[in-house]
Amino acid sequence: MKHGKKCKIDKYTLILIVLSHFDAIRRTSGFLETGAELPLNQKGNILAEWKRELAYEKFATLDDEAVQNVEAVICNNDDMALGVYDYYKEKNLKLPVIIGINNSEEMHQKIMSGEMYGTIDNKMEDQVMEICRLMQAILKKDTGSYQKVWYSTPKAIVKAEGTE
């Protein structure tokens, strides 16, 4: 799969899913391919098999310094993003940018309340570029492009109440 556009991201942590699952392979490969020529600082990969609890458990095995210095965690589904969120909240650590995929009801509620950054609606062709654009805007603090809290559908950006 070749993507014509490239995105710029300075640092990220990517949570990978079981590689035998077709959707996980497509999502992960597309994201890595799109950012292949960019100065990415990938701090770790976690295989969490689509599961919230497993994402939490695996994230807890990472080095404390890495966990505290991570700027972003990109997950192949919202359940794993929520598992990472659970870990940071339980440890009372500052939340990094955590992005999921699927726009699940719980993720949507956390985004609308301002607790989480975003989810990408499940349209594979748009997922990779939207994740890259969101990360670029957040890391550059480019509030003109995106607000802190949003999720994307193929045609609309939805913001939490009270955001600019």
Stockholm file with secondary structure:
# STOCKHOLM 1.0

chainA/1-164         MKHGKKCKIDKYTLILIVLSHFDAIRRTSGFLETGAELPLNQKGNILAEWKRELAYEKFATLDDEAVQNVEAVICNNDDMALGVYDYYKEKNLKLPVIIGINNSEEMHQKIMSGEMYGTIDNKMEDQVMEICRLMQAILKKDTGSYQKVWYSTPKAIVKAEGTE
#=GR chainA/1-164 SS CCCSCCCCCSCEEEEECCTTSHHHHHHHHHHHHHTTTSCCCEEEEEECTTCHHHHHHHHHTSCHHHHHHCCEEEESSHHHHHHHHHHHHHTTCCCCEEEEESCCHHHHHHHHTTSSCEEECSCHHHHHHHHHHHHHHHHTTCTTTCCSSEEECSSCEEECTTCC
#=GC SS_cons         CCCSCCCCCSCEEEEECCTTSHHHHHHHHHHHHHTTTSCCCEEEEEECTTCHHHHHHHHHTSCHHHHHHCCEEEESSHHHHHHHHHHHHHTTCCCCEEEEESCCHHHHHHHHTTSSCEEECSCHHHHHHHHHHHHHHHHTTCTTTCCSSEEECSSCEEECTTCC
//
